[in-house]
Amino acid sequence: MSLEKLTSNYHDILSNLGEQPEREGLKGTPKRAAKAMQFLCRGYTQSLDEIVNGALFESDNDEMVIVRDIELYSLCEHHLLPFIGKAHVAYIPTGKVIGLSKVARIVDMFARRLQIQENLTRQIAEAVQQVTNARGVAVVVEAKHMCMMMRGVEKQNSEMMSSVMLGDFRESFNTRQEFLQLISRGK
């Protein structure tokens, strides 16, 4: 992502909207917007190996591990508008557990790419499965989409939920129910 090219593109966007990019209030805006977009899309420059960085630890635990309420900020690939929410991630270990912060970093890496929520949910689940070789992985993402709130139907209180269940979470009704009950506690 070339900062110079993105800056030029934002300058053109402002001009095409009828603005004057050189006026006092907009001076520097094209470069600031370009830097913001680079930050918001930094997931493209990250890899799963880099994020996990070997933080897998031997463990005899074979019970469900859940990281709940992981904040996420992403951009919808259809309108380039934000969707904001949280992810709940669970897995059932098979001899190794992943460092707690790494689960949140995996969520961030995929959230910082242009996409739709359904794909984001699947990417997180598959990445956790790949890294941990777990018996099962479950991910639920809840988010509010600015493309639905600020434009189009303008529904302020709607929230989208998506889920992906792999392995034991898909095959066992009881395992899936336990996960869903645990993530809904305290709400």
Secondary structure by P-SEA (a helix, b strand, c coil): ccaaaaaaaaaaaaaaaccccccccccaaaaaaaaaaaaaaccccccccccccccbbbbccccccccccbbbbbbbccccbbbbbbbbbbbbbccccccaaaaaaaaaaaaaccccaaaaaaaaaaaaaaaccccbbbbbbbbbbccccccccccccbbbbbbcccccccccaaaaaaaaaaaaccc
